[in-house]
Amino acid sequence: MSSAYDRVVLVVLDSVGCGAARDAVRFGDEKAHTLKHISEWAALNGFAFELPNLARWGLGQIYSGFGIPRTPRPQASTAILSELSPGKDTTTGHWEMAGTVLRAEFPVYPEGFAKKLLDDWCAENSLPGWLCNKPASGTTVIDEYGEEHLRTGKPIVYTSGDSVLQIAWSEEAFGIEKLYAISKSARKYVDPLGVGRVIARPFVGRKPGEFKRTENRRDYSVPPPAPNLLDLLVEEGAFVAGVGKIEDIFAHRSVTHVEHTGRNETSLEATLDFVKKSPGPRGLIFTNLIDFDQLHGHRRNPKTYAEALMAFDRFLPRLEAACGPRDLLVLTADHGNDPTHAGTDHTREDVPLLFWSKNPAFRAKELGRREGFATVARLTLDALGLERALAKLPDAAAATRVLD
């Protein structure tokens, strides 16, 4: 297969779902629709919500509503992707788009983790004990336990609807390197359980109302099954540039260049830098934009979510201008996080897929619904002309081709 492209720029709009998945009722998410409910909230509240560049690309072909009009001639190809893996978390979504479809869900811990596990972990790290150990919102848990943490030095341990053990820790009082060390140690203890991620959650401040999480978060993931898209690209001599938390999601494997940014703004600038100063002649620039999920979806704030979408929309022309005719620019998401939904967890949703290029051979098409986020892996390998690598990813090879 000849290659029409040298680089794929893959940007994950973390949690920007486009409607309840067919099995959403199993997750209690049958009414979830991240894009629709943000659009409806804006219309009902007189909020000036507009996404002209995403609409120009064809987002309105996927969902049209207030601020997201359907266009007669979209500039990008568009599709709706349905997840095959049984889950609605970051790891599951990203692994599937890299060609790994999971057959079983990661375990979750609605009652918290076993006391012995936490006691043994604390003993190994000379910690005086632990606080919380229950599902909690990351912003409220530091207000609830932050002062006791500062007084005692006990880490705040909590979980969520995802397969995670999260550790909140004052980086001012106890140091960021200590947090990273105890988080790596915790990974050892939860490996036998198959927990998806240990997340180091640093914060600053001295009292409730002033506590604030910082950008120094780190994720320690269970290693993905091999091979995946990233492994095969490196095997083929291509570069893989990870922006945001990509290296963490893939357990620091097969990511050859890293910009570990913590906000949408810095992640987008880092992506732009990689486009302008390519790490190599052929490869993948893989970016996660965390703020949609972390700052707006989980906090159930449709206003700030809408503002973040508009900020990305304003940035999109800069990314388009930097891309050349041998670049394929791809936008997608890893799950939903409807900011109007009950609770604070992710929502089981389909996700949008939009891709565009200046390549004279590129023709925008409406592709309808496609099975599996592994469509993204197939699209990437097809674009780069790596048919032999595609054959090593059965789930991606089985995905319907979307690139002519």
ABEGO torsion letter per residue (X at the ends): XBBABABBBBBBBBGBBAEBBAAAAAAGAAABBAAAAAAAAAAAAGBBBBBAAAAAAGAAAABBBBGBBBBABBABBBBBBBBABBBABAAAAAAAAAGBBBABBBBBBAAEBBAAAAAAAAAAAGBAEBBGGBBBBAAAAAAAAAAAAAAAGBBBBBBBABBBBBBBBBAAAAEAAAAAAAAAAAAAAAAAAGBABBBBBBBBEABBGABBBBAABBBBBBBBBOBBAAAAAAAAGBBBBBBEAAAAAAGGBGBABBBBBABAAAAAAAAAAAAABBABABEBBBBBBAAAAAAAAAAGBAAAAAAAAAAAAAAAAAAAAABBAABBBBBBBAEBBBAABBEABBBBBBBBBBBBBABAABBBBBAEBBBEAAAAAAAAAAAAGBAAAAAABAAAAABBBABX
